[in-house]
Amino acid sequence: MNTSAAPVGLENFNATMQLTETGIQITNAAGQVAGGQITASGSILYRPQLQMNVASSAKSVRLRYPDGMRTVFNSDLTLSGNRRAAVLQGRVLIDSLSFTSDFDIAAFMNQFTGTSAPPSPDSLAQNVKLEVSVQSSSQLTAGTSQLSVEGQANLRIIGTAADPVVVGRAILTSGDIFFNGHQFHLERGIITLVDPNQTKPVLNVLITTTIKQYNLSMSIVGPIDKLHTSYVSDPPLPPADVINLIARGQTTQEGAPTSFGANAILAAGLGQVGSNVSKLTGIAGFQIDPLIGGNNTNPSARIGFQQRVTKNFIFTFSTDVTQAQGEVVQGEYQLNNRWSVSVTRNESGGFAVNGRFRTNF
């Protein structure tokens, strides 16, 4: 059984039901939903008026929600009440999260910035109040070639079945983001949802990276549609230079155009994150750039890409198309949240081993 209005389908459903003049008693109901198992029991009375008291349990159910993500969860829920006033309450335990193959950061964030049409006041869904807790069973990990995150969540779903609202908190403990050919490390992140009238995530995130000789830190704070970003550079740089480093790989003094505003530069970079090249090839980063290894004698001839092979291993390759032996190959392995080690083979065939330790002061 599957409908266009339902995000999942019910299969192989069997139940023992006792039909009386006033209602239905349900026992031993079981079926399959989205690759998982579901059971239910309880009663539904239709005389003298509709009255529901049904309990259900689900195990290992897979749901594509929100758009761009797959969630595997267990749940224990109870629906009780009548047509005019009912309550769906219980608990959902998230076992794992993963991104879909067409995941795009910008499209994912846009889900939480729009407004939906008001539901019909006469619908049953509008009269079903929600009191459901949503928790992660352990540390959750999700990743694509562009993004990987780890964290945990403690949320509640309130509102009505017609207009659900998510409140609570999610904590991001670590992660990596590939943006405009550079790797950014998620040092910490807190996502809070406190508005009881709409699902409105508020971010407080610290991201670090190294571009050329500059160690950059970015604090991103605020709701998704009104983010405020502050920058810290070591050695010190003004914010305009930091933005140009992130978007173009060079400071304004090194020739980056100054006619672009900060918002325009960052918007252009976000478009590259969801580019068709990355979607089709799975390459984390792709650029034509003289700054990816080599002697940089030809600014338009060096091509490089990065690929996340496993959760902790990143492969980088670049080549100078004007030379027969111009390849630079690097493999970086993340030992833990602070330590990483990399091995690089340059265009001359020499090898270098480097260790990196990251800390906050």
C-alpha positions, 0 to 999 in steps of 0.5 A: 500500500503506497500513496502519493501523499505518503513518504513511505509504503506499507507492505506485507501487512497482516493483522488480527481484528475483532469487529464489533458494532461500536469499533475495531479491536486490533491485535498482532498487526505487523508489516514492513515499512521502508525496509523496516518492521512495524507492529501495532495494537489498540482500538478504534471506536466509531460509535457514538463518535470516533475515538482512537487509542492505537500504539505502534512500534517501528524498527530500522525504518528508512526515511528520506527526510529532510530532502537530501538525507536518509534516516534510519530510526526506531520508534514507539508512538501512541495515537489517542483522542478523537477527530476534534482533539487527538495526540500523537506522542512517543519517542523516535531513536535515530540509529544512523544518518546519511546524505543522498547522492544528489545532496546539495548544501544550498538546497538543503539549507533552503528547506528551512528558510521558506514559509508553507501555506496554512493548513485547513482548519477542518482537517484531521491532521490539524487536530492531531497535536504532536509530542514526540521526542527525537534523539540520536542513539549514539554519535551520528556520522554522515558524509559525501565527497563534499561534506562530512559531519559527526554529532548528536541530537536531542529534539522534539517534534511539536505543533500539529500533524498538518504543521509540525515544528522541530525544537531542541538542539543538535551538537556537531563535534567534528567534520570536514567541508570541501569548499572552492578547492580547500578543505575546512575543518568543523571544530565545533557547532551547535544548532538550536531550534527554540521557536515553537511556531516554526522550524528555525535552526540557529547556528553557532559554528567554528570552522578553520582552514589553512590557505597558503601561509594563513590560518583562518578561523570563521565563526558563523552565527545566526539563523540560516537566512540571516547568518553573520560571519566573523573572521580571524587570520594568523598572520592578521588580515582584514576581512576583505582579504580573508574573503578573497582568500576563501573565494579566490585563493589570493588576497586583494593585494595579490590581484584579486578584484576588489569590486566584488562585495563580500556577499557576492563572492561568498554566493558565487562560492556556494554555487560551486559547492553544488556544481554539476561536476561534483554531482556527476564525478563525486570529486570533492574539489576541482580547480584549474589553479597554479597554486596546487603544488608544482613550480607554478610557471604556467598559471593556466596549466595546472589541474587538480582534484581532491577525493574523499576515499574513506571517512578519514582518508583524502586523496589529492592529485594535481598535474601540469598539462604542459610537462610530461612529469608534472604530477603531485600526489598527496594522501592525508589520513585523519588519525583523530580530531586533532592529529593528521598525517600526510604523504606527498610525492612531488613532480620530481619523484621525491616524498615528504611526510608531514604531521599536523596537530590542531588545537584551540587557544 
